[in-house]
C-alpha cells in the first residue's frame, strides 16, 4: 500500500510534484482494506511504497510487521522479496521522522531544546510514530563499554568514541551504530541532539566487534552570532544508540579553550 508516484499523463497520481496532500493518512480505502485483511486472522506484513512519511497509526498498532520501501526503483521488487522471504536481514534506518499526524509538522529529530522538551498536544502525543534512525532487523544487538579516548580536548583537537557491539540473536545481521551530541550550553540555540557519526557493522550470531567513530572540530563546531564557524569550550553529552530516541550508552566530553 502507499502512494502512486507522479506521472504527468495520469490524473490519479497521489505523490510527487504538484501532488500535495492535505493529510498523511493512506489515501482512498486502503486502510479499510488493510483492516479487512487483518480481520481474517491471516499473517499480515504491510509493504509501504511511498515518497513521503505516512501516518500509519492503525497499522503501527495492529500489523505485526511493516516494510518501508519508499520509492525503490527498478530493483525494488527484488529487494522487498528478499526481505520478506528472509534472504537478507533488513538493515535500513529511517532518514526522516514519521509523524503521528499532520498537526505535528514540522517534525524533525534535531529540534531545538525548547521544542524537544515540550509537552504533548491536546489529544495527541508529541512523540513521533517512528523516529529518525529507527529500523528493525531479524536479529538483535547489544551495546557495551562506551569509551572516549580523550575525554578532555582543546577546541582544535579530535577524540575517538568506541563502543562494543554484539549480535545477540541467532541470525547474521547488520547494525547501524549512531553517534549523537548534545551541547550542554552554547552561545546560540542548538538542537537537543545532533547526529555526528554512524557506522554499519555486519556480525554473525554471537560475534562482537568494537566500533570507533571520530569526533573532530568539524563535528563539535557551531555557527555563532557573527556567522563564524567555531568550536566553543564547554561540556558535550556523547550519546550512542540505535536511533535518535533509542540511546544505549552515554558519556561526557569536555572541550577547553
C-alpha positions as a printed NumPy array, in Angstrom:
array([[  0.   ,   0.   ,   0.   ],
       [  1.019,   3.628,  -0.088],
       [  1.053,   6.115,  -2.918],
       [  1.037,   6.248,  -6.718],
       [  4.123,   8.154,  -7.921],
       [  3.762,  11.196, -10.14 ],
       [  3.158,  10.76 , -13.811],
       [  2.1  ,  13.825, -15.77 ],
       [ -0.004,  11.595, -18.002],
       [ -2.011,  10.149, -15.083],
       [ -4.575,  12.132, -13.159],
       [ -4.678,   9.627, -10.29 ],
       [ -1.091,  10.12 ,  -9.108],
       [ -1.001,  10.76 ,  -5.357],
       [  2.675,  11.527,  -4.755],
       [  5.318,  13.808,  -6.209],
       [  5.441,  17.163,  -7.962],
       [  2.133,  19.055,  -7.849],
       [  0.632,  16.301,  -5.678],
       [  0.496,  17.86 ,  -2.222],
       [ -1.605,  16.092,   0.401],
       [ -3.984,  17.593,   2.954],
       [ -3.213,  14.818,   5.441],
       [ -0.713,  11.986,   5.882],
       [ -3.096,   9.034,   6.013],
       [ -3.282,   6.234,   3.451],
       [ -5.309,   7.573,   0.533],
       [ -8.642,   6.189,  -0.581],
       [ -9.953,   2.986,   1.022],
       [ -6.54 ,   1.433,   1.649],
       [ -6.855,   1.407,   5.435],
       [-10.299,  -0.197,   5.224],
       [ -8.825,  -2.919,   3.012],
       [ -5.951,  -3.419,   5.454],
       [ -8.372,  -3.783,   8.355],
       [-10.433,  -6.324,   6.402],
       [ -7.377,  -8.417,   5.559],
       [ -6.158,  -8.236,   9.152],
       [ -9.578,  -9.34 ,  10.404],
       [ -9.241, -12.669,   8.554],
       [ -6.574, -13.736,  11.038],
       [ -4.015, -14.412,   8.314],
       [ -0.444, -13.244,   8.999],
       [ -0.021,  -9.755,   7.553],
       [  3.058,  -7.788,   6.506],
       [  2.419,  -4.268,   5.238],
       [  4.78 ,  -3.062,   2.493],
       [  4.67 ,   0.711,   2.071],
       [  5.603,   2.224,  -1.279],
       [  5.585,   5.982,  -0.79 ],
       [  7.545,   9.133,  -1.391],
       [  6.79 ,  10.838,   1.923],
       [  6.279,   9.807,   5.52 ],
       [  2.813,   8.368,   6.139],
       [  0.957,   8.481,   9.463],
       [  0.012,   4.784,   9.569],
       [ -1.154,   4.787,  13.179],
       [ -3.614,   1.884,  12.926],
       [ -1.083,  -0.291,  11.118],
       [  1.624,   0.52 ,  13.661],
       [ -0.642,  -0.74 ,  16.445],
       [ -2.149,  -3.815,  14.771],
       [  0.071,  -5.081,  11.945],
       [  2.949,  -7.338,  13.117],
       [  5.468,  -6.046,  10.545],
       [  5.839,  -3.034,   8.269],
       [  8.415,  -2.846,   5.476],
       [  9.12 ,   0.726,   4.368],
       [ 10.17 ,   0.55 ,   0.71 ],
       [  9.754,   4.268,  -0.13 ],
       [ 10.046,   4.605,  -3.95 ],
       [ 12.56 ,   1.825,  -4.51 ],
       [ 13.323,   1.934,  -8.237],
       [ 13.734,  -0.906, -10.718],
       [ 15.197,  -3.392,  -8.23 ],
       [ 12.654,  -2.586,  -5.545],
       [ 10.593,  -5.72 ,  -6.142],
       [ 13.601,  -7.965,  -5.726],
       [ 14.786,  -6.105,  -2.618],
       [ 11.367,  -6.348,  -0.949],
       [ 11.054, -10.042,  -1.828],
       [ 14.478, -10.835,  -0.351],
       [ 13.461,  -9.148,   2.907],
       [ 10.032, -10.817,   3.06 ],
       [ 11.403, -14.312,   2.387],
       [ 14.35 , -13.909,   4.754],
       [ 17.09 , -13.973,   2.149],
       [ 18.527, -10.836,   3.745],
       [ 18.073,  -9.26 ,   7.153],
       [ 16.823,  -5.665,   6.85 ],
       [ 19.339,  -3.039,   7.924],
       [ 17.916,   0.237,   6.624],
       [ 17.257,   3.112,   9.006],
       [ 14.737,   5.916,   8.64 ],
       [ 16.282,   9.083,   7.147],
       [ 13.149,  11.024,   8.151],
       [ 10.838,  11.298,  11.146],
       [  7.437,   9.64 ,  10.724],
       [  4.718,  11.724,  12.454],
       [  1.505,  10.552,  14.09 ],
       [ -0.463,  13.247,  12.317],
       [ -0.175,  16.349,  10.182],
       [ -0.634,  18.543,  13.258],
       [  2.857,  17.596,  14.462],
       [  4.571,  19.092,  11.421],
       [  7.25 ,  20.286,  11.037],
       [  8.751,  17.327,  12.909],
       [ 12.462,  16.526,  12.712],
       [ 14.842,  14.73 ,  15.051],
       [ 17.073,  17.797,  15.513],
       [ 14.518,  20.035,  17.192],
       [ 15.63 ,  22.955,  19.301],
       [ 15.737,  22.211,  23.012],
       [ 12.527,  24.019,  23.975],
       [ 10.504,  22.17 ,  21.305],
       [ 12.134,  18.814,  22.057],
       [ 11.239,  19.107,  25.758],
       [  7.696,  20.413,  25.209],
       [  4.682,  18.513,  26.465],
       [  2.083,  16.625,  24.459],
       [ -0.549,  18.172,  22.248],
       [ -4.177,  18.199,  23.352],
       [ -5.278,  14.692,  22.413],
       [ -2.02 ,  13.693,  20.698],
       [  1.406,  12.599,  21.861],
       [  4.295,  14.872,  20.932],
       [  6.488,  11.843,  20.174],
       [  6.788,  10.631,  16.573],
       [  5.245,   7.419,  15.312],
       [  8.728,   6.3  ,  14.232],
       [ 11.813,   8.36 ,  14.978],
       [ 14.771,   9.308,  12.801],
       [ 17.255,   6.429,  12.625],
       [ 14.667,   3.76 ,  13.54 ],
       [ 14.788,   0.34 ,  11.924],
       [ 14.382,  -3.315,  12.85 ],
       [ 16.31 ,  -6.453,  11.95 ],
       [ 15.824, -10.224,  12.047],
       [ 18.337, -10.357,  14.875],
       [ 19.187,  -8.308,  17.977],
       [ 22.245,  -6.388,  19.13 ],
       [ 23.621,  -5.221,  22.461],
       [ 25.901,  -2.265,  23.248],
       [ 28.56 ,  -2.12 ,  25.958],
       [ 31.668,  -0.272,  27.193],
       [ 31.498,   3.212,  25.725],
       [ 34.994,   4.717,  25.816],
       [ 36.186,   8.178,  24.839],
       [ 39.897,   8.12 ,  24.017],
       [ 40.425,  11.71 ,  25.16 ],
       [ 37.534,  12.912,  27.34 ],
       [ 39.136,  16.367,  27.643],
       [ 40.411,  18.085,  24.495],
       [ 41.193,  21.541,  23.135],
       [ 38.964,  23.123,  20.517],
       [ 41.407,  22.201,  17.737],
       [ 41.775,  18.555,  18.735],
       [ 39.886,  15.319,  17.983],
       [ 38.829,  12.332,  20.041],
       [ 37.616,   8.805,  19.263],
       [ 34.427,   7.247,  20.642],
       [ 34.466,   3.454,  20.882],
       [ 31.698,   1.03 ,  21.77 ],
       [ 31.398,  -2.775,  21.733],
       [ 28.5  ,  -4.185,  19.703],
       [ 27.406,  -7.837,  19.935],
       [ 24.95 ,  -9.795,  17.8  ],
       [ 22.789, -11.387,  20.497],
       [ 20.387, -13.143,  18.11 ],
       [ 20.556, -16.33 ,  16.068],
       [ 20.966, -14.788,  12.591],
       [ 23.654, -12.798,  10.823],
       [ 22.713,  -9.149,  10.563],
       [ 23.889,  -5.573,  10.186],
       [ 23.561,  -2.903,  12.834],
       [ 23.794,   0.85 ,  12.236],
       [ 25.507,   2.382,  15.267],
       [ 24.607,   6.069,  15.613],
       [ 26.525,   8.791,  17.452],
       [ 24.746,  11.931,  18.649],
       [ 25.987,  15.002,  20.518],
       [ 24.244,  17.381,  22.912],
       [ 25.97 ,  20.693,  23.631],
       [ 25.224,  21.471,  27.292],
       [ 25.485,  25.273,  26.918],
       [ 26.159,  27.316,  23.778],
       [ 26.046,  30.967,  22.758],
       [ 23.337,  30.216,  20.175],
       [ 20.268,  27.982,  20.217],
       [ 21.139,  24.446,  19.106],
       [ 19.191,  21.225,  18.545],
       [ 18.635,  18.969,  21.542],
       [ 20.783,  16.32 ,  19.822],
       [ 22.767,  16.235,  16.6  ],
       [ 23.859,  13.218,  14.558],
       [ 27.627,  13.359,  14.366],
       [ 28.606,   9.894,  13.176],
       [ 27.407,   6.415,  12.295],
       [ 28.856,   3.05 ,  11.323],
       [ 27.293,  -0.107,   9.871],
       [ 28.715,  -3.403,  11.111],
       [ 27.964,  -6.945,   9.886],
       [ 28.019,  -9.582,  12.622],
       [ 27.412, -13.324,  12.832],
       [ 25.399, -14.716,  15.764],
       [ 27.373, -14.212,  18.969],
       [ 30.042, -12.121,  17.233],
       [ 31.287,  -8.921,  18.848],
       [ 33.167,  -6.001,  17.387],
       [ 34.404,  -2.596,  18.51 ],
       [ 33.033,   0.376,  16.586],
       [ 35.162,   3.522,  16.512],
       [ 33.911,   6.97 ,  15.442],
       [ 35.957,  10.165,  15.453],
       [ 34.763,  13.499,  16.799],
       [ 36.833,  16.224,  15.143],
       [ 36.47 ,  20.023,  15.416],
       [ 34.078,  19.841,  12.473],
       [ 31.618,  17.71 ,  14.451],
       [ 31.923,  19.962,  17.512],
       [ 31.573,  23.287,  15.682],
       [ 28.631,  25.674,  15.532],
       [ 27.873,  28.914,  13.677],
       [ 27.92 ,  31.744,  16.183],
       [ 26.058,  35.084,  16.24 ],
       [ 28.651,  36.617,  13.912],
       [ 28.148,  33.762,  11.434],
       [ 31.56 ,  32.3  ,  12.186],
       [ 32.137,  28.559,  12.347],
       [ 33.781,  27.957,  15.698],
       [ 34.199,  25.401,  18.476],
       [ 33.161,  26.807,  21.835],
       [ 34.569,  25.486,  25.124],
       [ 32.127,  23.528,  27.247],
       [ 30.633,  20.149,  28.029],
       [ 29.11 ,  17.789,  25.473],
       [ 26.963,  14.724,  26.12 ],
       [ 28.017,  11.819,  23.902],
       [ 25.038,   9.585,  23.02 ],
       [ 25.382,   6.239,  21.234],
       [ 22.497,   4.026,  20.21 ],
       [ 20.318,   2.511,  17.505],
       [ 18.225,   5.637,  16.767],
       [ 17.865,   9.232,  17.942],
       [ 15.496,   8.081,  20.716],
       [ 16.907,   4.622,  21.463],
       [ 20.158,   5.659,  23.154],
       [ 22.049,   2.748,  24.713],
       [ 25.152,   4.404,  26.183],
       [ 26.16 ,   7.909,  27.224],
       [ 29.407,   9.676,  28.035],
       [ 30.771,  13.172,  28.51 ],
       [ 33.316,  15.206,  26.585],
       [ 34.905,  18.465,  27.775],
       [ 36.297,  20.996,  25.312],
       [ 38.697,  23.621,  26.65 ],
       [ 39.848,  26.889,  25.117]])
